[in-house]
């Protein structure tokens, strides 16, 4: 888990000390969404975690809209690297 987070940060960082840019936040939220989706395949009745998944998806959506408006080149890079949209 920690190694996956470090890999995500390293692959999406804009400079070597970058840990909180929009690109990295989107990547970390994508990892969280993937992990929760796998959890729901096993635990279909876990309604409490559904709220966390919904909040994460909505936050990522807002960040993607912001990134698309502010830096379209970086938006395309993130979308392609994370395979979010087609």
QUIGIFEN-V470705 format. One record per residue. N is the residue number from 1. PSI is psi in degrees with one decimal (NA if undefined). NEAR is the number of other ideal C-beta (glycine too) atoms within 10 Angstrom. D_LAST is the distance of its C-alpha to the last C-alpha in Angstrom with 1 decimal. Layout:
n:psi:near:d_last
N:PSI:NEAR:D_LAST
N:PSI:NEAR:D_LAST
This chain:
n:psi:near:d_last
1:-50.0:7:26.5
2:-39.4:6:28.1
3:-38.6:7:27.1
4:-38.7:12:23.5
5:-43.4:14:23.8
6:-40.4:10:25.6
7:-41.1:12:23.0
8:-44.9:19:20.2
9:-43.8:17:22.6
10:-38.8:11:23.6
11:-27.2:12:20.2
12:-1.5:22:19.1
13:141.7:16:22.6
14:-25.0:12:23.4
15:173.3:6:27.0
16:-21.0:6:29.1
17:16.0:6:30.3
18:121.4:13:27.1
19:-3.1:9:26.5
20:17.5:10:25.4
21:167.7:17:23.1
22:-40.5:18:20.1
23:-43.9:24:17.8
24:-40.2:20:19.9
25:-40.6:17:20.1
26:-42.6:26:16.3
27:-43.6:23:16.4
28:-38.4:19:19.5
29:-36.3:20:18.2
30:-41.5:20:15.2
31:-42.5:17:18.0
32:-41.4:17:20.1
33:-41.7:17:17.5
34:-43.8:12:17.0
35:-43.5:13:20.8
36:-35.9:17:21.5
37:-41.0:11:19.2
38:-38.0:9:21.2
39:-39.2:13:24.4
40:-19.8:13:23.8
41:-30.3:7:23.6
42:-38.1:7:27.2
43:83.6:9:28.4
44:-25.1:7:27.4
45:7.9:7:30.2
46:87.9:13:29.4
47:-27.0:8:29.1
48:-41.6:7:29.9
49:-20.3:12:26.9
50:-37.2:12:24.7
51:-42.5:9:25.7
52:-39.5:14:24.7
53:-44.6:17:21.2
54:-43.2:11:20.9
55:-41.0:11:22.2
56:-42.8:18:19.9
57:-43.6:16:16.8
58:-38.4:11:18.4
59:-42.6:15:19.5
60:-39.0:20:16.1
61:-43.9:13:14.8
62:-41.7:10:17.9
63:-37.1:16:17.5
64:-40.0:18:14.0
65:-43.3:11:15.6
66:-46.4:14:18.5
67:-38.3:22:16.9
68:-36.6:14:14.9
69:-41.7:9:18.4
70:-37.5:10:20.5
71:84.3:16:18.7
72:-33.1:10:15.6
73:-44.8:8:15.8
74:-36.3:17:15.8
75:-47.9:19:12.9
76:-39.8:12:10.7
77:-45.5:14:12.5
78:-44.6:22:12.0
79:-43.9:16:8.3
80:-42.7:10:8.4
81:-37.2:15:11.4
82:-5.9:19:10.7
83:49.6:8:7.3
84:-51.0:15:6.9
85:161.9:7:3.7
86:NA:4:0.0
